[in-house]
Amino acid sequence: MTAHVAPISLDFEEGIDRKTLRRLRDRFLLVNQQRWSRAHSALSYRQQMVLEILPLVFHLNHPALPGYLDSDCPYGLSNYQPSPATINAARRLARTFSLKDEGKRKPDLDAMFLMGSPGTLGHSVASDLDVWLCHRSDLPERGIRCLERKAAKLARWAESFGVELHVFVFCASDWRAGRQRVEVTGENCGSAQHFLLLDEFYRTSIHLAGAWPMWWLIPAEREETYDDCMRKLVDYRFVRAEDYIDFGPVPAIPEEEFLGAGVWQLYKGIDAPWKSILKL
């Protein structure tokens, strides 16, 4: 028999409780860990290494790790501490690998998420891995291009393990302004389905490293006043702004996005009919 889990109430009118905020975050992290474990277990032993090593290869710009390009490629994930399993995976790839203390260096990357099939019932060993890699808003263009090239090189490496990997590089502020670099190519519908894609992200995403989504802390009934709630949490220091990443709310989804999504899934259904039916 499954025990009933009571909802956690956060009342922005009566007063915000830091203890309740921590409980909200911890509950999401618990669900997140269960999703990660399920996605991990659906992969073969060799494929599991790809998922385990992903945050580390962007947290460090290490020449012994997959995807390395050059010494000045941006690196560092906010508040990231690799697990023993990740360190072991790195050492299986490079016996000489050792984790060095980077000191107080400001990280170039805010967060990393896995989204889409791995967080749903549609996940299988044949599913691809779609990763959102979010960089600082003030990162120079040259650094962004370098991250994109590193992501492409990493995708080729993952392919050798039987994993179809797509890493989308952008920053949260560009996403909120509708300027995301994610385009309508290959596996992604990009800005043509901004709110549907964000809705899918919030429903299916698996936090891999870095800042947590601010959306986790905003009650569903406050979606219409999301920005006011978010500012209250940050301005009155109920949360540290650097601990959270903000992609914005999904107050409503425009009708035209549903039409576009339907056409997109009909097109996708040529190669993956059952997956498209599930999404539709």
VMD Tcl script that draws the C-alpha trace (Angstrom):
set ca {
  {0.00 0.00 0.00}
  {1.36 3.41 -0.99}
  {1.36 6.05 1.75}
  {-0.36 9.35 1.00}
  {2.10 12.20 0.55}
  {0.68 15.48 1.77}
  {1.22 18.55 -0.43}
  {3.65 21.18 0.81}
  {1.91 24.53 1.15}
  {3.79 27.80 0.59}
  {1.70 30.91 1.21}
  {3.21 34.05 -0.32}
  {0.51 36.23 1.29}
  {0.77 35.02 4.88}
  {4.57 34.73 4.95}
  {7.32 32.62 3.41}
  {8.96 29.96 5.53}
  {12.59 29.03 4.72}
  {12.08 25.58 6.21}
  {9.17 24.97 3.81}
  {11.31 26.16 0.88}
  {13.99 23.64 1.81}
  {11.38 20.87 2.06}
  {10.09 21.79 -1.41}
  {13.59 21.67 -2.89}
  {14.45 18.40 -1.14}
  {11.24 16.73 -2.35}
  {12.05 17.66 -5.95}
  {15.61 16.38 -5.49}
  {14.28 13.06 -4.20}
  {12.04 12.66 -7.26}
  {14.96 13.79 -9.42}
  {17.23 11.08 -7.99}
  {14.60 8.42 -8.68}
  {14.25 9.61 -12.28}
  {18.03 9.63 -12.74}
  {18.32 6.10 -11.35}
  {15.58 4.85 -13.68}
  {17.18 6.48 -16.73}
  {20.58 5.10 -15.69}
  {19.28 1.56 -15.18}
  {17.69 1.52 -18.66}
  {21.15 1.92 -20.27}
  {23.73 -0.76 -20.91}
  {26.89 -0.80 -18.78}
  {28.91 1.03 -21.43}
  {26.14 3.57 -22.03}
  {25.84 4.28 -18.31}
  {29.34 5.73 -18.40}
  {28.14 8.48 -20.75}
  {25.42 9.58 -18.32}
  {27.77 9.37 -15.32}
  {30.55 11.42 -16.91}
  {28.46 14.16 -18.58}
  {28.56 16.81 -15.82}
  {32.24 16.22 -15.08}
  {33.46 16.80 -18.65}
  {31.91 20.29 -18.59}
  {32.82 20.98 -14.97}
  {36.48 20.39 -15.78}
  {38.38 21.24 -18.94}
  {40.62 18.21 -18.56}
  {42.67 16.94 -21.54}
  {42.17 13.31 -20.48}
  {38.37 13.55 -20.54}
  {36.10 13.18 -23.61}
  {35.30 16.32 -25.62}
  {38.45 18.26 -24.72}
  {39.29 20.94 -27.30}
  {41.66 23.56 -25.97}
  {42.89 25.07 -22.73}
  {40.67 28.16 -22.73}
  {37.27 26.49 -23.29}
  {34.77 27.66 -20.61}
  {34.18 25.22 -17.77}
  {32.90 24.87 -14.23}
  {29.36 24.03 -13.05}
  {27.91 26.03 -10.17}
  {28.01 24.19 -6.80}
  {28.90 20.87 -8.46}
  {30.62 18.08 -6.54}
  {31.18 14.88 -8.55}
  {30.03 11.65 -6.91}
  {32.37 8.70 -6.29}
  {30.65 6.88 -9.19}
  {31.49 9.78 -11.52}
  {35.13 9.85 -10.37}
  {35.36 6.08 -10.94}
  {33.89 6.47 -14.44}
  {36.51 9.13 -15.21}
  {39.29 6.84 -14.00}
  {38.00 4.01 -16.17}
  {38.43 6.35 -19.14}
  {41.77 7.80 -18.02}
  {43.77 6.01 -15.33}
  {45.83 9.13 -14.62}
  {42.75 11.30 -13.93}
  {42.72 13.15 -10.62}
  {40.32 15.78 -9.31}
  {42.06 19.09 -8.61}
  {40.81 21.93 -6.45}
  {39.83 24.89 -8.67}
  {39.77 27.27 -5.70}
  {37.36 30.22 -5.79}
  {37.15 30.46 -9.58}
  {33.74 31.68 -10.83}
  {32.09 28.87 -12.82}
  {31.18 29.57 -16.46}
  {28.16 27.24 -16.43}
  {24.98 27.65 -14.40}
  {23.34 24.24 -14.75}
  {22.91 21.04 -16.72}
  {19.70 19.07 -17.24}
  {18.59 15.94 -19.05}
  {15.11 16.33 -20.49}
  {12.57 14.49 -22.61}
  {12.20 10.70 -22.82}
  {14.49 9.71 -19.89}
  {12.07 11.40 -17.49}
  {8.98 9.65 -18.91}
  {7.37 6.26 -19.48}
  {8.58 6.50 -23.08}
  {12.22 5.98 -22.10}
  {14.07 2.94 -23.44}
  {17.61 1.81 -24.13}
  {17.20 3.21 -27.66}
  {16.14 6.69 -26.48}
  {18.43 9.61 -27.22}
  {19.75 11.92 -24.50}
  {18.80 15.60 -24.85}
  {20.86 17.79 -22.54}
  {20.40 21.47 -21.73}
  {23.73 23.09 -20.88}
  {23.15 26.58 -19.50}
  {26.03 29.06 -19.42}
  {26.46 32.43 -17.70}
  {24.73 35.31 -19.46}
  {27.98 37.29 -19.74}
  {29.96 34.52 -21.43}
  {31.78 35.86 -24.55}
  {30.65 34.65 -27.97}
  {33.96 32.88 -28.51}
  {33.39 30.86 -25.33}
  {29.89 29.88 -26.40}
  {31.15 28.68 -29.78}
  {33.84 26.66 -28.03}
  {31.22 24.98 -25.81}
  {29.14 24.14 -28.91}
  {32.15 22.54 -30.59}
  {32.93 20.62 -27.42}
  {29.31 19.42 -27.27}
  {29.52 18.21 -30.89}
  {32.78 16.37 -30.17}
  {31.25 14.81 -27.07}
  {28.24 13.65 -29.12}
  {30.59 11.82 -31.50}
  {32.32 10.18 -28.53}
  {28.95 9.11 -27.03}
  {27.96 7.59 -30.37}
  {30.87 5.14 -30.01}
  {29.13 3.89 -26.83}
  {25.80 3.50 -28.63}
  {24.27 6.70 -27.21}
  {22.62 9.38 -29.35}
  {23.52 12.56 -27.46}
  {22.35 16.12 -28.18}
  {23.72 18.96 -26.04}
  {21.96 22.32 -26.47}
  {24.06 25.28 -25.29}
  {22.28 28.50 -24.22}
  {21.64 30.76 -21.22}
  {18.47 31.16 -19.16}
  {18.13 34.90 -19.79}
  {18.14 34.33 -23.58}
  {15.52 31.62 -23.10}
  {13.22 33.94 -21.14}
  {13.61 36.66 -23.79}
  {12.89 34.19 -26.62}
  {16.44 34.52 -27.95}
  {17.55 30.97 -27.25}
  {20.10 29.56 -29.67}
  {18.15 26.29 -29.86}
  {16.89 26.14 -33.45}
  {14.48 24.06 -35.49}
  {16.96 21.46 -36.60}
  {17.37 17.72 -36.21}
  {15.79 16.54 -32.98}
  {14.61 19.87 -31.65}
  {11.65 22.16 -32.31}
  {13.34 25.17 -30.70}
  {11.61 28.51 -30.27}
  {8.67 27.51 -32.51}
  {7.23 25.71 -29.46}
  {8.67 27.82 -26.64}
  {6.01 27.17 -23.99}
  {5.34 23.55 -24.94}
  {9.06 22.85 -24.77}
  {9.32 24.60 -21.40}
  {6.28 22.67 -20.15}
  {7.95 19.43 -21.25}
  {11.15 20.50 -19.51}
  {9.39 21.13 -16.20}
  {7.54 17.80 -16.42}
  {10.41 15.58 -17.55}
  {13.74 17.22 -16.74}
  {16.40 15.51 -14.64}
  {18.77 17.87 -12.85}
  {22.34 16.68 -13.49}
  {24.37 19.50 -11.94}
  {24.42 23.17 -11.02}
  {21.61 25.53 -10.05}
  {18.09 24.27 -9.37}
  {15.03 25.54 -11.31}
  {13.35 28.50 -9.58}
  {10.03 27.11 -10.86}
  {10.26 24.34 -8.24}
  {9.52 26.89 -5.49}
  {6.54 28.69 -7.08}
  {3.07 27.22 -6.26}
  {1.08 26.09 -9.31}
  {-1.74 28.47 -8.45}
  {0.74 31.39 -8.55}
  {1.92 30.72 -12.10}
  {0.22 33.94 -13.29}
  {2.21 35.99 -10.76}
  {5.38 33.94 -11.11}
  {7.72 36.93 -11.62}
  {6.44 38.71 -8.50}
  {6.88 35.55 -6.42}
  {10.36 34.96 -7.81}
  {11.47 38.53 -7.05}
  {10.10 38.28 -3.51}
  {12.12 35.12 -2.87}
  {15.32 36.70 -4.20}
  {14.97 40.32 -3.09}
  {14.13 39.37 0.50}
  {16.88 36.72 0.46}
  {14.71 33.72 1.18}
  {16.90 31.98 -1.40}
  {20.32 32.75 -2.85}
  {19.90 33.83 -6.47}
  {23.05 31.96 -7.55}
  {21.59 28.67 -6.28}
  {18.67 28.82 -8.73}
  {18.20 29.20 -12.48}
  {15.09 30.85 -13.89}
  {13.53 29.78 -17.20}
  {10.26 31.57 -16.42}
  {6.65 30.39 -16.01}
  {4.18 28.56 -18.23}
  {0.98 30.51 -17.44}
  {-0.70 29.43 -20.72}
  {0.27 27.78 -23.99}
  {-0.68 29.61 -27.23}
  {-3.04 27.69 -29.53}
  {-0.64 28.02 -32.47}
  {1.99 26.03 -30.56}
  {-0.39 23.06 -30.30}
  {-0.97 23.20 -34.05}
  {2.77 23.38 -34.74}
  {3.43 20.55 -32.30}
  {0.83 18.35 -33.99}
  {2.44 18.83 -37.39}
  {5.88 18.23 -35.84}
  {4.78 14.94 -34.25}
  {3.19 13.76 -37.51}
  {6.57 14.33 -39.15}
  {8.39 12.60 -36.29}
  {5.89 9.72 -36.48}
  {7.48 8.53 -39.72}
  {10.46 7.23 -37.73}
  {8.93 6.80 -34.26}
  {5.14 6.27 -34.53}
  {4.55 4.95 -30.99}
  {6.57 7.74 -29.38}
  {4.68 10.37 -31.38}
  {1.32 8.87 -30.39}
  {2.38 8.99 -26.74}
  {3.39 12.67 -27.07}
  {0.27 13.65 -28.97}
}
mol new
graphics top color blue
foreach p $ca { graphics top sphere $p radius 0.5 }
foreach p [lrange $ca 0 end-1] q [lrange $ca 1 end] { graphics top cylinder $p $q radius 0.2 }
display resetview
